Amino acid sequence: MVIFGCVGIIAGCGSLGLWLANRIRRRPVELREFLMALSLLDTEIVWGATPLPEAFGILKERTDAPWQGFFADLQDRLQRGESASIAWNDVSLAQNSHFCLKHEDWQVIRDVSKGLGRSDRQEQHKQLELIQRQLALIKDQAGIWSEKQAKMWSYLGFLCGIAGVLILI
């Protein structure tokens, strides 16, 4: 019976460490998907002259979860008549828990709202281009950081489980 308890503690702590490592590894992936979505939004605004509700509908169809829900909420709010900047900020605050992004990432993502729907296509293009460059730098740093941290948490989970078992025995 003691052996099953020991195995349970090690497995529980190890799976917690693996879960945390998985969340850390998802951050660069989510940033990359958002960069692709911003590129598509830029194309729709500048070259397609697509209205924002329709552009967000296109993004909703072409992105994966959790970004799909993000753009679906944006599309719904814009169709109800909200302004793009207010809707973007509200949705980013509401959808924050569905992502593995850090606070600094959300600050840059919220910067999209500053020029969205308020200026002409060229100004929006410049704003989106600037944010894409900032997010590319963050994504590169997040990729390096996540590999180190993910390994650490996956090992640390099992090691904490083993240490807990040794202390209890």
N, C-alpha and C positions, 0 to 999 in steps of 0.2 A: 504494500500500500504506500509506503514511503517512496518507493521508486517511481510510482505513478505520479505522486505529488511533485517530486523533483523534476520529472520529465515535463509535467504541466507548467511548472514555473519557468523552466528554460524555454519551452515552446511559446508560452505567453509573452515573455519578455522579448524573445527573438522575433516573434511576429509583429510586436509593437515596433521594434527597430526597423524591420523590413517595411512596415507601413509608412513610417516616417521617411525612410529612404526613398520610397516610391513617390511620396508627395514632393520631396526635394527634386527628384529627377523630372517631375512633370512641369516645373516652372519654366525651364528653357523651351520646352515643347509648346507650352501655352503662349509664350512670348513670340515664338516663331510663327505660330498660327495667327496671332494678332497682327504681326508684321505683314503677312500675306493678305489678311483681310483689309488692312489699311491701304495696301497697294491696289487692291481691287476697288476699294472705295474711291481712291484717288482717280483711278481710270474711269469709273462711272461718273464722277463729278466733272472731271476736266474734258474727257473725250466723248463721253456719252451724253453729257448734259442731263443726266438722270436726276429727277427730284429725289430729295433725301429719303422719304418714306419708301420709294421704290428701290433705291440703292441699298437700304438696309434690308429690304426683302430679298434682294439678290444675295447679299452677304449671308443672310440667314440660311439660304439654300446651299451655299457653297462652303460653309464652315462646319466644323464638327462641334460637338458638345465640349465644353460649356459655352463657347462663343456663340453657338447657334441660338441659345436662349437669350444671351445678351442682345444680339441684334434683333431677335423677335420682339423683345420688350421695347427696344428703341422704335421699331416700326410701328408697334401698337400705339405708343405714346405720341408719335408724330402724326399718326392718322387721326388721333383724338384732338389735335390742334395745339399740342405743347410746342414750345420752342425747342430747337435742336440742342442748344447748350444746356438748358435746364433738364431736358430728358436725358441727355448723356450723363450728366453728373448724378442725377437720381438713380439711373440704372446702374451706374458703376458702383454706387454705394450699396444698392440693394443686392447686386449680384456678386459682391466681393467674396462672400463665403463659399461660392461655388468654384473658386479658383485657388490655385496654389501660389499666387503671386504675392510679393511683398508690398509693403506700404509705399516704398519708393517707386515701384512699378506702376502702382495705381495713380501716383501723383503725375507721372508722365502721361499715362493713358487719359487722365482727366483733362490734360492740356489740349487734347483734341477738341474739346468743347469750346475753347476760346474763339476759334475762328469758324467753326462749323455752322453753316447756314447764315452767317452774318455778313459775309463779304462776297466778292465776285469769285469766279472759278479759279482765276490765277492766284489770288491771295489764299484761297483754301488749299490750292495745290502746294504753295510754298510752306504753309503751316503743316500740312500732312507730311511733306518731304522732310522738314526739320524734325518732326516727331519720329519719323521712321529712322532717321540717323541716330537719334538718341536711344531709341529702343534697340537698334542693332548693337550698339555698344553695350547696353545693359544685358542683352541676350548673350553676347560673347562672354562677358564676365560671369553671368549666371551659369553658363555651361561649364566653365572651369570650376567655379565654386561648388556646383551641384555634384560633380563627380567625386570631389574630395569629401564633401559632407555626407553624401549617400553611402559611401563605403564606411565612413566612420559610424554612422547610425546603425547600419546593418550589423556590423561587428559588435558595436557597443550593446545592442539589444541582447544578443546571445551571451556576451560576457557579463552583463548585469544579472542575467538569469542564473548563470553559473555561480557568480559571487553570492547571490541571494541564497542559493541552495547550500553553498559552503557555510554561510553564516548560520543558517537554520540547522545544519547538521552539527 
